Each structure stands twice: as C-alpha cells, then as structure tokens.
Amino acid sequence: MPSVRPLFVVAGIGDGSGTGAATARLFARSGYRVALISRGPDYLNKLATELNQAGAEATAFPLNDYTPASIKSAFASIKSHWPSSPLRVAVFNAGYGVWKPFLDITEDEVRESIDTNVLAAFAFARAALLEFTKLELETPNDGGVAGDARKRGTLIFTGATASIRGNTTTSAFSAGKFAIRALSQSLAKEFGKQNIHVAHSIIDGGILTDRTKSQRKDPSWEANQDVRLDPNSIAKTYLHLVEQDSSAWAWEIDLRPAHEKW
Ligand SMILES: *[C@@H]1O[C@H](CO)[C@@H](O)[C@H](O)[C@H]1NC(C)=O
C-alpha cells in the first residue's frame, strides 16, 4: 500500500444499488480513497457513511445538476479535501435514459440527454485528464495500487446497448450514448500516448438494482445470475481494466449475462 492512498472518483451513484455504488465499494476495499459525485444527496451520504463504517475513506460531493460548472466545482472540492492524493481512477457512470417513440420525445428530454450524457461526460473527462496529466507513471516499484500497470490514470465510461445500436424508442438516449463512445475512443487515442488509459464499457442487458427489482417483481430473474448483470460483477471488470498493464489495454469491453439474446 502506498503511503498516500490514490483517489478514485465516480460520477453517477443513482440510488446506491447499481454500477456506480458497486464500483465505489470495490475500489474502497482495494485501497482507494473514494470521491462520490451524484445528484441525490441522501443516497450519496448513505453510501459514504456505509463505506466509512467499513473502514474506507469516502466523501460525498453532491451536485444539483450535471452542468460543466457543477462538475468542475466538484473536482475543485475533491482536490481541496484530499490535496495530496493522486487521482488515479475516474468512472463516468452518470446517465439520462429516456425510452419513448420519437414523436413523443420533448425538446427538454433531448436537451437533458445531451446535457447529462454528453456535456457532463466532456466536463468530467476534462477534469480527470487535467489531474492525470500532472501525475508520474505508476511503476513496478512504487507500490502503487495499480502495480506495474505503467499508467498515469484510468478513465472509464459506462455505456449501454444503445451506445452502438439505435432502436425504436432510443432516439434521444442512443444519440447521447453514441456520443460518449465517440468521445472515449477519441480520448483513448489522444491520451494513450501519455499512458492514460481510457475505456468504454458497453453494458448489454438488465442490471440487478433496487429499481429493476421493483419494476420486474420477478424473483427468478433476481435469483438467476445467467439472465441479469450483477453490479458487483461489473465492478470487478472495472477493477480489471484499471489493473491492465500498458502492453494490452482494452479500449472497449462489452458485458452481458450468459443467456442474454444479442
Ligand atoms: C429493440 O426494441 C424492441 C422493442 O422494444 C425490443 O424487443 C428489442 O429487445 C430491442 N433490441 C435491443 C437490441 O435492445
């Protein structure tokens, strides 16, 4: 364990039962300080308390909205909270989903999709990359959490089936998700040369969260790991991305349960 713990930041915690929260829990257990960015201060504070009670160092940085100004100010607060902790991992897991026939989609919903899925992703990436570019490489002997990964940092974007395929009700949602994929590929190429690892993760299938459980009310779906994604399993893959060494980096991964039709 390095003397100064590295910092992990995740945006998009939802109700604390999905990918963002599971990833925060796993990175906390793996020795990172954890900065939680999200709307919904109640869920955020609850997760921070849970992590701190488990012996981690976690702090909630609640946002009113996902505007670039709010994201910039959250990163400034993180920096003043932990001035000596190097930011090594940033996960953009925030999103705005709208599934409606095209003619029913309002201008506000289109704007919200662009604001949260695109503008916020740009602002988050900018803030994280400004930190990563200042850091030295983690090398085999410095005891860094990422070991011999030879990277300055890892930036992961959570995508969806709609990142690569439009469908009948996804015009606004997939426009946003396609944009994040294009952003992440561009960043992977631009910043790879500085040993900054940018990855895009396509989550292709239903994720087991409190919300999907209450929507489906189907105990057999909940119980059968072959048919739905477990957020803890997604988190394991995110940690694996962070641990990949610089001779074999994945830009894109896609994850789906064994029995998913695709
Ligand atoms: C596309 O939408 C249809 C109708 O809602 C749905 O049955 C199908 O599973 C969707 N396809 C994908 C790849 O999500």
The ligand as a Gaussian input file, in Angstrom:
#p B3LYP/6-31G(d) Opt

LIG

0 1
 C      -35.349000      -3.117000     -29.589000
 O      -36.664000      -2.796000     -29.190000
 C      -37.548000      -3.884000     -29.223000
 C      -38.935000      -3.336000     -28.960000
 O      -38.958000      -2.565000     -27.777000
 C      -37.105000      -4.905000     -28.191000
 O      -37.964000      -6.023000     -28.206000
 C      -35.697000      -5.359000     -28.508000
 O      -35.217000      -6.207000     -27.494000
 C      -34.774000      -4.153000     -28.642000
 N      -33.489000      -4.590000     -29.118000
 C      -32.392000      -4.389000     -28.411000
 C      -31.136000      -4.852000     -29.051000
 O      -32.393000      -3.869000     -27.324000

